[in-house]
Amino acid sequence: MTVVAMSGPESPVRLFDLSGRSALITGATGAFGRVASRALGAAGVNTALAGANRELLEKVGTEVRSLGAKVVTVDRRPETVEDADAMVAAAVTAFGGLDLVVVASGMNDPAPIVEMSLDRWEGIMDANVRGSWLVCRAAGKQMIAQGRGGKVVLLSSTRGKLGHPAGYSGYCSSKSAVDGLTRALACEWGRHRITVNAIGPTVFRSNLTAWMFAEEGPGKAAREGMLSRIPLGRLGEPEDLVGVLIFLLSPASDFCTGQVYYVDGGYTAG
């Protein structure tokens, strides 16, 4: 990535210009992946969108194309080396290279540790840690070979920093590992001008958290408990993650790497 030198009356908004870049977004059919795909499409980024739900993936692809961006879809999850390599290859074949990576894929499967099987724990770790590592491995090879730097954004969580009493031994462990991967790759790839950062949201609206946004039922009590610890007084929306995402993918963040940026309404501040 080239550093934009500011001189004279030039607007600092140029620091956030992403037009013409190429990106890979995994988990493009999820709440964060979908809003990230639309945001990058609107910013003029050509995107390779990866996800396992073919019908929904094509719908997201159509939405992004309507914004004027070029799009290629890859009907795969990052479960194997071959999956990750295919995702990167799709972007390179379609757009001639790879500049930006957003790993938005992942999952949770909460249960008390004494009731959780090893298979369930490994499923969480595979989706959140193994998948992130595989995508980074494939993307890193390409970016290093290109020799022009790059930007990688991983999806962490406030649960990478804080525990949770509701059976999150798998999820908290996995997100802590994502934080560690972020820092390790930032150190490893700095000499290649590849920045690696993570976004750590608190609860934000998605299919998995819709119950917490309900006006009645168990979600109301859970929501009120969360809100008592969020200084800004509300839960998150997927759109809340867009600003920091654009920052981390743009030249504005060229001197920022190895960080977890919490988008949590102040949840981790108290």
C-alpha positions in Angstrom: 0.0 0.0 0.0 1.4 3.4 -0.9 1.4 6.2 1.7 -0.5 9.3 0.6 1.6 12.4 1.2 -0.5 15.4 2.2 0.5 18.7 0.8 -1.1 22.1 0.1 -5.0 22.2 0.1 -5.5 18.5 -0.5 -8.4 17.0 1.5 -7.5 14.4 4.1 -10.6 12.5 2.9 -8.2 11.1 0.2 -6.6 9.0 3.0 -9.8 6.9 3.0 -9.9 6.3 -0.8 -10.2 2.6 -1.6 -11.3 2.9 -5.3 -9.8 0.4 -7.6 -8.4 -1.9 -4.9 -9.2 -5.6 -4.9 -10.5 -7.5 -1.8 -11.4 -10.9 -0.5 -14.2 -11.1 2.1 -14.9 -14.4 3.8 -18.2 -15.0 5.6 -19.8 -12.6 3.1 -23.3 -13.9 3.9 -23.1 -13.1 7.6 -24.2 -9.9 9.2 -20.7 -8.3 9.3 -19.6 -9.9 6.0 -22.7 -8.6 4.2 -22.4 -5.0 5.4 -18.6 -5.1 4.8 -19.3 -6.3 1.2 -21.7 -3.5 0.5 -19.4 -0.9 2.1 -16.4 -1.9 0.0 -18.6 -2.1 -3.1 -19.8 1.4 -2.5 -16.2 2.5 -2.0 -15.2 1.2 -5.5 -13.5 -1.9 -4.3 -13.6 -5.0 -6.6 -14.5 -7.9 -4.3 -14.2 -11.7 -4.2 -17.0 -12.8 -1.8 -16.8 -16.2 -0.1 -19.5 -18.0 1.7 -21.1 -21.4 1.9 -24.8 -20.5 1.2 -24.8 -20.2 -2.5 -28.2 -18.7 -2.9 -27.6 -16.0 -0.3 -24.0 -15.4 -1.6 -25.3 -14.7 -5.1 -27.9 -12.3 -3.6 -25.1 -10.4 -1.8 -23.1 -10.4 -5.0 -26.0 -8.9 -6.9 -26.3 -6.2 -4.2 -22.7 -5.3 -4.4 -22.6 -5.3 -8.3 -25.5 -2.8 -8.2 -23.2 -0.4 -6.4 -20.9 -0.4 -9.5 -18.2 -2.8 -8.2 -16.9 -5.9 -9.9 -17.7 -9.1 -8.0 -16.8 -12.7 -8.1 -18.3 -15.3 -5.7 -16.7 -18.3 -4.2 -19.0 -20.9 -2.7 -16.7 -22.2 0.0 -15.9 -21.8 3.7 -12.2 -21.6 4.7 -12.0 -25.1 6.1 -9.0 -26.4 4.2 -5.8 -25.2 2.5 -7.5 -25.8 -0.8 -10.5 -23.6 0.2 -8.4 -20.7 1.2 -6.1 -21.0 -1.8 -9.2 -21.1 -4.1 -10.6 -17.9 -2.5 -7.4 -16.0 -3.1 -7.0 -17.4 -6.6 -10.5 -16.2 -7.5 -9.6 -12.6 -6.5 -6.3 -12.7 -8.3 -7.8 -14.2 -11.5 -10.7 -11.8 -11.6 -8.8 -8.6 -10.6 -5.1 -9.2 -11.2 -4.1 -9.2 -7.6 -5.1 -8.9 -3.9 -4.9 -5.8 -1.8 -7.4 -6.2 1.0 -8.6 -9.1 3.1 -11.6 -9.2 5.5 -12.1 -12.4 7.5 -15.7 -12.2 8.6 -16.4 -15.9 8.9 -16.9 -17.6 12.2 -19.4 -19.1 14.7 -20.3 -19.8 18.3 -21.9 -22.8 19.9 -22.2 -22.0 23.7 -22.4 -24.7 26.4 -21.0 -25.2 29.9 -17.5 -26.7 29.5 -18.6 -29.8 31.5 -21.4 -30.4 29.0 -19.5 -29.5 25.8 -18.0 -32.3 23.7 -14.5 -32.0 22.3 -16.1 -32.0 18.8 -18.2 -29.0 19.6 -15.2 -27.1 21.0 -13.1 -28.0 18.0 -15.8 -26.8 15.7 -15.7 -23.3 17.2 -11.9 -23.3 17.1 -11.9 -24.5 13.5 -14.4 -21.9 12.3 -12.8 -18.9 14.2 -9.1 -19.7 14.4 -8.2 -22.3 11.8 -10.3 -20.5 9.2 -8.6 -17.2 10.0 -5.2 -18.7 9.9 -5.8 -20.5 6.6 -7.1 -17.3 4.9 -4.1 -15.3 6.2 -1.7 -18.0 5.0 -3.0 -18.0 1.5 -3.5 -14.2 1.3 0.0 -13.6 2.8 1.7 -15.7 0.2 0.0 -13.6 -2.6 0.6 -10.2 -1.0 4.3 -10.9 -0.2 4.8 -12.2 -3.8 3.1 -9.0 -5.2 5.5 -6.8 -3.2 3.1 -3.9 -2.8 1.9 -4.4 0.7 -1.6 -5.0 1.8 -4.3 -4.8 4.5 -5.8 -7.6 6.6 -8.7 -7.2 9.0 -9.7 -10.2 11.2 -13.0 -10.5 13.2 -12.4 -10.7 17.0 -14.8 -9.9 19.8 -14.9 -8.2 23.2 -14.9 -11.9 24.3 -11.3 -12.2 23.3 -10.6 -9.9 26.2 -13.5 -10.6 28.6 -14.9 -13.8 29.9 -18.6 -14.7 29.9 -20.7 -16.9 32.2 -22.9 -18.4 29.5 -20.8 -21.3 28.3 -18.3 -19.3 26.2 -15.1 -21.4 26.9 -14.9 -22.2 23.2 -15.8 -18.7 21.9 -13.6 -16.7 24.3 -10.7 -19.0 23.7 -11.0 -18.7 19.9 -11.3 -14.9 19.9 -8.3 -14.6 22.2 -6.4 -16.8 19.7 -7.5 -14.4 16.8 -6.1 -11.5 18.8 -2.8 -13.4 19.2 -2.8 -14.2 15.4 -3.3 -10.5 14.7 -0.3 -9.5 16.8 1.9 -12.3 15.5 1.3 -11.6 11.8 1.6 -7.8 12.3 5.1 -8.5 13.6 5.9 -11.1 10.9 4.6 -9.1 7.9 5.5 -5.5 8.9 8.6 -5.7 6.7 6.4 -6.5 3.8 4.2 -3.4 4.4 1.2 -5.6 5.2 -0.8 -4.4 8.2 -2.9 -6.8 10.3 -5.6 -5.6 12.7 -8.8 -6.9 14.2 -12.2 -5.5 14.9 -13.7 -6.5 18.3 -17.4 -5.8 18.5 -19.8 -6.4 21.4 -23.3 -7.8 20.6 -24.5 -6.4 17.3 -27.7 -7.3 15.4 -27.5 -10.5 13.4 -29.6 -13.7 12.9 -27.7 -15.2 15.9 -28.5 -12.3 18.2 -32.0 -11.3 17.0 -33.4 -12.8 20.2 -31.6 -10.1 22.3 -33.3 -7.3 20.3 -36.8 -8.7 20.9 -39.1 -6.5 22.9 -40.4 -9.4 25.0 -39.1 -12.7 26.2 -35.7 -13.7 27.6 -33.9 -11.4 25.2 -35.3 -8.4 27.0 -33.6 -9.3 30.3 -30.4 -10.2 28.6 -30.4 -7.0 26.7 -31.0 -4.9 29.8 -28.1 -6.6 31.5 -25.8 -5.8 28.6 -27.0 -2.2 28.4 -26.2 -1.6 32.0 -22.5 -2.1 31.1 -22.5 -0.2 27.7 -21.9 3.6 28.3 -23.5 4.6 25.0 -26.7 2.8 26.0 -27.5 0.6 23.1 -26.5 -2.6 21.3 -24.6 -2.5 18.1 -25.7 -2.6 14.5 -23.6 -4.1 11.6 -23.3 -0.6 10.2 -21.4 0.5 13.3 -18.5 -1.6 12.2 -18.1 0.1 8.8 -16.2 3.2 9.8 -13.4 1.4 11.6 -13.3 -1.2 8.7 -12.8 1.5 6.1 -10.1 3.1 8.3 -8.2 -0.1 8.7 -8.3 -1.0 5.0 -7.4 2.5 3.8 -4.1 4.5 3.7 -5.3 6.4 6.8 -4.2 3.4 8.9 -0.8 2.8 7.3 1.0 3.2 10.6 -1.4 1.0 12.6 -0.9 -2.7 12.9 -1.2 -5.5 15.4 -4.2 -3.8 17.2 -7.7 -4.9 18.2 -10.1 -2.1 17.7 -13.1 -2.5 20.0 -16.4 -1.3 18.5 -18.5 -1.8 21.6 -20.1 1.4 22.8 -17.5 1.6 25.6 -18.3 -1.9 27.0 -14.6 -2.8 27.5 -13.8 0.6 29.1 -15.6 -0.2 32.3 
